[in-house]
């Protein structure tokens, strides 16, 4: 099991954040060559921790040319991409009438268009490798309404459609495409940036806590490896969030 990804080249977007770095550590621990991409400045500490075979490539996920340059660099350095995790995302607080249109566009550019461009950039690389796995990080907000997070929720619903369409189109190339729908994960995104209050309290959930990023990371690794008969599927890790309001639940 330790060498489950020994021959894999894994590209992760938003890799310097809490969830992205957890996925990077888990993939690296199982032998993958991990390509960390992010628009944030990289201080080199995570790469130093992960060791040989892992590297950082700056990437604005909304820039198609930057995507193609990044994939070309990866292919030249370590070979074709075999796993893509579209993880980069932002929240954008506000309801349908409250959130400024420019913020709606920013949320969709990063969350949805960023994932689209990632799929388009890596698909030819995965064909060279004989196939691959794409995991799109959606959200429980992509499965049910989330008032006050209108743009975020709408972008995550759109990722579901993108995932299923890509799965159908890329299946002949032995490329699987699935989505993950986490609940509230213990990251800065779970809290209001000004008040520090949680966006969504978890006290009433069946599993009454935030998810550890490693719990989501382990699901991503499973989808990228063992879930070989799954494509266009939705994997939920929400602590029972979808059960809220069901009779018998607090």
Secondary structure as UniProt FT lines:
FT   TURN            2..7
FT   STRAND          9..12
FT   TURN            13..16
FT   HELIX           18..29
FT   TURN            30..31
FT   STRAND          33..38
FT   HELIX           45..50
FT   TURN            52..53
FT   STRAND          55..58
FT   TURN            61..62
FT   HELIX           64..77
FT   STRAND          83..86
FT   TURN            96..98
FT   HELIX           101..108
FT   HELIX           109..113
FT   HELIX           114..129
FT   STRAND          132..137
FT   HELIX           140..142
FT   TURN            147..148
FT   HELIX           150..170
FT   HELIX           171..173
FT   STRAND          175..182
FT   HELIX           188..190
FT   TURN            193..195
FT   TURN            203..204
FT   HELIX           213..224
FT   TURN            225..226
FT   TURN            228..229
FT   STRAND          234..237
FT   TURN            239..240
FT   HELIX           241..243
FT   TURN            244..245
FT   TURN            247..248
//
